[in-house]
C-alpha cells in the first residue's frame, strides 16, 4: 500500500487506509509527527510533543505514533528520549 490507498470492508462501517507518517523537528526544537493521506479526503496533519501547543499537542497520540515509528526503525532521534523534547 502507498499513502492514499483505501480499502473498505464489505458490509462494515470501517476502512483500512494507508498514511505516510514521519517525524521532524520544528524551529523551537520540538518534534512534530506528520501524517499525510491521499491529498483529497485527508491532506496533512501534525501532532507534537509541545504541551504549550493548543492545536497540535496530544500526548497519547504522539506517544503511540512515536512507538510505531520506533518499532519500524523510522524514528530519526534518540529512542531513549521517548516523550521528552526530542
N, C-alpha and C positions, 0 to 999 in steps of 0.2 A: 504494500500500500504506500501511497505517497500523500503528502498533505493535500487535503481537499477530497480525497476518496471517501465516499459514504456508502454504506450498505445497510439496508433495513431488514428487520426480522419480519417475516411474513406473519400477519395476524397479531403482531405485538406492537406496542407503542414504544419502541426502542430502536436505536440505530447504533452501528459501530462506525465511528468517524476517525479518520487519520488527521492528526495535527502535528505541525512542526513545533518542537519545544527546545529552547536553548537559553542559556544564562549569559548575561553581560552586565558589567558594572556601569553605573552612571557616573556623572561628573562629581558627585558627592561621595563616591566610593561605596555606595550601597549596591546590592545585587538585584537585578530585575530578571525574572524568568519570563521569557516571551513565549506566547502561544499564538500560532497562526493557522488558519484553515484554508478554505477554498477562495478567499478574497471576494466572495459573493454573499454567501449566507453567514459566514464567520470570517471576519477580516483579521484582526490582530488585537491582542490584549496582553497586558503585563501584570504581574504580581511581584511585589518587592518585599524586602525584609526591613524596611524603614518604618518603625512604629509611628512616626510622625506623619506619614503619608495617609491622608484621609481617604483617598481614592484607590490606591494600589496595594495597601498593606492588608495581608490576610495570612496570619501566622501559620495556620494549619494547612492551607493550600500551598503556601511557599514550601513548607517542610515536606509535604507529600510529593510535590513536583521535584524538589531537590533530591529526595531519596530515589525517585525514578531515574533522574539523570545520573546519579552516583551508581545505581545498580547496573546501568548500561555503559558505564565509564565515559560519560559525556559531561560530567561536572568539571569545568575548567579551573576550579580554585581548590584551595586546601580542603580536603574532605573532613579533617578534624574540626574545622570551624563550624560546620553544620549551620545552625540558625543564627550564628553570630554575624556581625557586619563583615561578610566575606564575599 
